[in-house]
């Protein structure tokens, strides 16, 4: 070893040790603070098939029950851009995959109203069931999985995302007119899809390569429903979130009480309730992944 190489070798050793200690220290702190623990070394269990979407500008209709002067109005169109890449399951979580979580005692059994045949999405699950599965999958894969937000779901759905607007003039103060328009719109959607959950891929892929969005499964998101009051110019006067009600996306967007597994038995949907409640997840970057990437260089 040359005279020049010895200092360089010593420098590398001096950097490697503190870096290793940094990782160990971070893990110790995470345990002490009761941070959800994930495997630092991924297990042999493969995760679901994923699609990664790069951030881009997009527009969609905002979620919520909007009112002006006490009368319901269409929510505004908003321009948005996600903070980073979106990694989402290509398909919805299947009944078979969910059954594994049940077998291991991490999930409660699903209660599907309609029984499909073949490799079908799990249905008859509520918001808590979906989040329990996300925790179980995170522990099994060493990755962090959560429900998407409504904004993320809208971005991933692309042109399939349903517009909530009823195209009723904002000066129409008759609430019955909006109720009837909404009921007729959802009744038309109901007639376009079968009630039985169909096998994965039955509704094809959208332009983003994600399958079955807007099919006959409504998917839970982590977004809280909200009531928003706006003025004549559309500026928000007040906003009240209701996190006991979460947003479902699918053929249409609808609010639903978090504990509901069968929307026809109750809930908060307007018009004809959705038939099949299921979900798909998005992958989040775990807190330790940047450290592992740094050490692997």
C-alpha positions as CSV (number, residue, x, y, z in Angstrom):
1,X,0.0,0.0,0.0
2,X,1.4,3.4,-1.0
3,X,1.9,6.3,1.4
4,X,-0.9,8.1,-0.4
5,X,-3.3,5.2,-0.1
6,X,-2.9,4.7,3.6
7,X,-4.5,8.0,4.6
8,X,-7.4,7.4,2.1
9,X,-8.0,4.0,3.5
10,X,-8.0,5.4,7.0
11,X,-10.4,8.1,6.0
12,X,-12.9,5.6,4.5
13,X,-12.7,3.5,7.7
14,X,-13.3,6.6,9.8
15,X,-16.4,7.5,7.8
16,X,-17.9,3.9,7.7
17,X,-17.9,3.5,11.4
18,X,-19.8,6.7,12.2
19,X,-22.3,5.9,9.4
20,X,-22.9,2.5,10.9
21,X,-23.4,4.0,14.3
22,X,-25.8,6.5,12.9
23,X,-28.0,3.7,11.5
24,X,-27.9,1.8,14.8
25,X,-28.6,5.0,16.7
26,X,-31.6,5.8,14.5
27,X,-33.0,2.3,15.0
28,X,-32.6,2.6,18.8
29,X,-34.3,6.0,18.9
30,X,-37.1,4.6,16.8
31,X,-37.6,1.8,19.2
32,X,-37.5,4.1,22.2
33,X,-40.1,6.5,20.7
34,X,-42.3,3.5,19.7
35,X,-42.0,4.4,16.0
36,X,-43.7,1.7,13.9
37,X,-40.9,-0.9,13.3
38,X,-40.1,-2.1,9.8
39,X,-37.5,-4.7,8.7
40,X,-34.3,-2.9,7.8
41,X,-33.5,-5.8,5.5
42,X,-36.5,-6.7,3.3
43,X,-37.8,-10.2,3.8
44,X,-38.2,-12.9,1.1
45,X,-41.9,-12.0,0.9
46,X,-42.6,-10.2,-2.3
47,X,-44.7,-7.1,-2.3
48,X,-47.6,-6.4,-4.6
49,X,-47.2,-5.3,-8.3
50,X,-46.7,-1.6,-8.4
51,X,-46.9,1.3,-10.8
52,X,-44.7,4.4,-10.2
53,X,-46.0,7.7,-11.4
54,X,-43.8,10.8,-11.7
55,X,-45.1,14.1,-10.3
56,X,-47.0,16.2,-12.8
57,X,-49.5,19.1,-12.8
58,X,-53.1,18.1,-12.9
59,X,-56.6,19.4,-12.1
60,X,-59.5,17.8,-10.4
61,X,-62.7,18.7,-8.6
62,X,-62.1,19.3,-4.9
63,X,-63.6,16.9,-2.4
64,X,-66.2,18.0,0.1
65,X,-69.7,19.3,0.7
66,X,-69.6,22.9,-0.5
67,X,-72.2,25.5,0.4
68,X,-72.7,29.2,-0.4
69,X,-75.3,31.2,1.5
70,X,-76.6,28.0,3.0
71,X,-77.2,26.3,-0.4
72,X,-75.2,23.4,-1.9
73,X,-72.9,24.2,-4.8
74,X,-70.5,22.3,-7.0
75,X,-67.0,22.0,-5.5
76,X,-64.4,24.1,-7.4
77,X,-61.8,22.7,-9.8
78,X,-58.3,22.9,-8.2
79,X,-54.8,22.7,-9.7
80,X,-52.5,20.4,-7.9
81,X,-49.1,18.7,-8.1
82,X,-47.9,15.8,-5.8
83,X,-44.7,16.4,-3.8
84,X,-43.0,13.3,-5.2
85,X,-43.4,10.1,-7.2
86,X,-46.5,8.1,-6.4
87,X,-46.1,4.4,-6.0
88,X,-49.4,2.6,-6.1
89,X,-50.7,-0.9,-6.4
90,X,-51.5,-1.8,-10.0
91,X,-54.5,-3.9,-8.8
92,X,-56.8,-3.7,-5.8
93,X,-56.0,-5.9,-2.8
94,X,-57.4,-9.4,-3.5
95,X,-59.6,-11.5,-1.4
96,X,-56.9,-14.2,-1.3
97,X,-54.2,-11.7,-0.1
98,X,-56.6,-10.3,2.5
99,X,-57.4,-13.8,3.7
100,X,-53.7,-14.3,4.6
101,X,-53.9,-11.3,6.9
102,X,-56.9,-12.8,8.5
103,X,-55.2,-16.2,8.9
104,X,-52.4,-14.6,10.8
105,X,-54.7,-12.8,13.1
106,X,-53.9,-9.3,11.9
107,X,-57.2,-8.6,10.1
108,X,-60.8,-9.4,10.8
109,X,-62.7,-11.5,8.2
110,X,-64.3,-9.5,5.3
111,X,-68.1,-9.4,5.0
112,X,-68.7,-9.2,1.2
113,X,-72.3,-8.6,0.2
114,X,-71.7,-10.0,-3.3
115,X,-69.4,-13.0,-3.8
116,X,-67.3,-12.9,-7.0
117,X,-65.5,-15.8,-8.7
118,X,-61.8,-16.1,-9.5
119,X,-59.0,-13.7,-8.5
120,X,-61.3,-11.0,-7.3
121,X,-60.7,-7.9,-5.1
122,X,-61.6,-8.2,-1.4
123,X,-64.9,-6.5,-0.6
124,X,-66.9,-6.0,2.5
125,X,-64.2,-4.2,4.3
126,X,-64.3,-0.9,6.1
127,X,-61.7,1.8,6.7
128,X,-60.2,0.2,9.8
129,X,-59.9,-3.2,7.9
130,X,-58.0,-1.5,5.2
131,X,-55.6,0.2,7.5
132,X,-55.0,-3.0,9.5
133,X,-54.1,-4.7,6.3
134,X,-51.7,-1.9,5.4
135,X,-49.9,-2.3,8.7
136,X,-49.7,-6.1,8.2
137,X,-48.3,-5.7,4.7
138,X,-45.8,-3.2,5.9
139,X,-44.5,-5.6,8.5
140,X,-44.4,-8.5,6.1
141,X,-42.5,-6.6,3.3
142,X,-40.3,-4.2,5.2
143,X,-41.9,-1.4,3.3
144,X,-44.4,1.2,4.4
145,X,-47.9,0.9,2.9
146,X,-50.9,3.2,3.5
147,X,-54.2,4.1,1.9
148,X,-53.9,6.8,-0.7
149,X,-55.3,10.3,-0.2
150,X,-58.2,11.4,-2.4
151,X,-55.8,13.7,-4.3
152,X,-53.4,10.8,-5.0
153,X,-56.3,8.6,-6.1
154,X,-57.5,11.4,-8.5
155,X,-54.0,11.8,-9.9
156,X,-53.6,8.1,-10.5
157,X,-57.1,7.7,-12.0
158,X,-56.3,10.3,-14.6
159,X,-59.1,10.6,-17.2
160,X,-61.2,7.9,-15.4
161,X,-61.7,10.1,-12.4
162,X,-65.4,11.0,-12.2
163,X,-66.4,14.6,-12.0
164,X,-68.8,15.4,-9.1
165,X,-70.3,18.5,-10.7
166,X,-74.1,18.4,-11.3
167,X,-74.1,21.3,-13.7
168,X,-76.9,23.1,-11.8
169,X,-76.8,26.9,-11.7
170,X,-75.4,28.1,-8.4
171,X,-78.3,30.5,-7.9
172,X,-80.7,27.5,-7.7
173,X,-81.7,27.5,-4.1
174,X,-83.9,24.4,-4.4
175,X,-82.1,21.5,-2.6
176,X,-84.5,19.0,-4.2
177,X,-83.1,19.9,-7.6
178,X,-79.6,18.9,-6.6
179,X,-80.7,15.8,-4.8
180,X,-82.7,14.6,-7.9
181,X,-79.8,15.4,-10.2
182,X,-77.4,13.5,-8.1
183,X,-79.7,10.5,-7.8
184,X,-80.2,10.4,-11.5
185,X,-76.5,10.6,-12.2
186,X,-75.6,7.8,-9.8
187,X,-78.5,5.6,-11.0
188,X,-77.1,5.8,-14.5
189,X,-73.7,4.8,-13.2
190,X,-75.3,1.9,-11.3
191,X,-76.7,0.5,-14.5
192,X,-73.3,0.5,-16.3
193,X,-71.5,-2.0,-14.0
194,X,-72.3,-5.4,-12.5
195,X,-72.7,-5.8,-8.8
196,X,-70.5,-8.9,-8.5
197,X,-66.8,-8.2,-8.0
198,X,-65.0,-9.2,-11.2
199,X,-61.5,-10.7,-11.5
200,X,-58.5,-8.4,-11.6
201,X,-58.0,-6.7,-14.9
202,X,-61.7,-6.9,-16.0
203,X,-61.9,-3.2,-16.4
204,X,-58.6,-2.7,-18.2
205,X,-55.9,-0.2,-17.5
206,X,-56.0,3.6,-17.7
207,X,-53.4,5.8,-19.3
208,X,-51.2,5.5,-16.2
209,X,-51.1,1.7,-16.3
210,X,-53.2,1.2,-13.2
211,X,-56.0,-1.4,-13.6
212,X,-59.7,-1.4,-12.7
213,X,-60.0,2.2,-11.4
214,X,-63.6,3.2,-11.7
215,X,-64.7,-0.4,-12.0
216,X,-67.3,-1.9,-9.7
217,X,-65.2,-1.6,-6.6
218,X,-65.2,1.6,-4.5
219,X,-61.8,2.2,-2.8
220,X,-61.2,3.6,0.6
221,X,-58.9,6.6,0.9
222,X,-57.4,8.2,4.0
223,X,-59.0,11.6,3.3
224,X,-61.5,13.0,5.8
225,X,-64.8,14.3,4.4
226,X,-65.4,18.0,5.0
227,X,-68.0,20.7,4.9
228,X,-66.8,23.9,3.3
229,X,-68.6,27.3,3.2
230,X,-67.6,29.7,0.4
231,X,-68.5,33.2,-0.5
232,X,-69.8,34.6,-3.8
233,X,-66.3,34.7,-5.2
234,X,-65.5,31.1,-4.2
235,X,-63.2,32.0,-1.3
236,X,-63.4,29.6,1.6
237,X,-65.1,31.1,4.6
238,X,-64.9,28.0,6.9
239,X,-64.0,24.4,6.6
240,X,-65.0,21.6,9.0
241,X,-63.4,18.2,8.6
242,X,-65.3,15.0,9.7
243,X,-62.8,12.2,10.1
244,X,-65.4,9.7,11.2
245,X,-66.4,9.8,7.5
246,X,-63.8,8.9,4.9
247,X,-63.8,9.4,1.2
248,X,-64.4,6.5,-1.2
249,X,-63.3,6.7,-4.9
250,X,-64.5,4.5,-7.8
251,X,-67.2,5.0,-10.3
252,X,-67.9,8.1,-8.4
253,X,-66.6,9.7,-5.2
254,X,-68.7,9.3,-2.0
255,X,-68.3,9.9,1.7
256,X,-68.7,6.9,4.0
257,X,-68.7,6.2,7.7
258,X,-65.4,4.6,8.6
259,X,-67.0,1.5,10.2
260,X,-69.3,0.6,7.2
261,X,-68.5,-2.7,5.3
262,X,-71.8,-2.8,3.4
263,X,-72.9,0.6,2.2
264,X,-76.5,-0.6,1.7
265,X,-76.8,-1.1,5.4
266,X,-76.1,2.5,6.2
267,X,-73.4,5.2,5.7
268,X,-73.2,8.6,4.3
269,X,-73.5,8.1,0.5
270,X,-75.9,10.2,-1.5
271,X,-78.2,8.6,-4.0
272,X,-77.7,4.9,-4.7
273,X,-75.0,3.5,-2.4
274,X,-71.9,1.7,-3.8
275,X,-72.1,-2.1,-3.9
276,X,-68.6,-3.2,-3.1
277,X,-66.1,-1.6,-0.7
278,X,-62.5,-2.5,-1.2
279,X,-59.1,-0.8,-1.4
280,X,-55.6,-0.6,-2.9
281,X,-52.5,0.9,-1.2
282,X,-49.7,3.2,-2.0
283,X,-46.1,2.7,-0.9
284,X,-44.4,5.4,1.2
285,X,-40.7,5.9,1.6
286,X,-39.7,4.5,5.0
287,X,-37.7,6.8,7.3
288,X,-34.6,4.6,7.1
289,X,-34.5,4.2,3.3
290,X,-32.3,7.3,2.7
291,X,-29.8,6.0,5.2
292,X,-29.6,2.6,3.5
293,X,-29.2,4.3,0.2
294,X,-26.4,6.4,1.5
295,X,-24.6,3.4,3.0
296,X,-25.0,1.3,-0.2
297,X,-23.1,3.9,-2.3
